[in-house]
Amino acid sequence: MRIAIASDHAAVDLKAELREYLIGLGHQVADLGPETADRVDYPDYGYSLAEVVADGTAEYGVALCGSGIGISIAVNRHPALRCALVSEPLSAALAREHNDANCIAMGARLTGVDMAKACLDAFLSAQFGGGRHAGRVEKLSNPAFEGA
């Protein structure tokens, strides 16, 4: 899979760990930064991540900041993105199965490396269930959609 990953300064270490983990699993990973723990603004990195997922350069995104909240909000500003803030594998899997999430967000100050890896595994192995969820997902990007 082609996966893009981005963070703010608070999550740069977790980003590096997850990047190497994903590469080790055989994924193509685009690291969108930052490279250092120097202060940056998470919206800039969240917007960049959203663009590469929306344009198809990456199939999925991984968004990280201190809590995961700020960067997930930034990513979700893009109408083509469905970024789920998760903290354990069940919510990561359900984000794909029920919401067709194309991005996962986690907080480096709240989620350890092993749990973050488990969340990634669950997210990337789950499939969108379609069916009753499809109309709801369509409404996320198209509020005028009538077909739920």
Secondary structure, 3 states (H helix, E strand, C coil): CEEEEEECHHHHHHHHHHHHHHHHCCCEEEECCCCCCCCCCHHHHHHHHHHHHHCCCCCEEEEEECCCHHHHHHHCCCCCCCEEECCCHHHHHHHHHHHCCCEEEEECCCCCHHHHHHHHHHHHHCCCCCHHHHHHHHHHHCCCCCCC
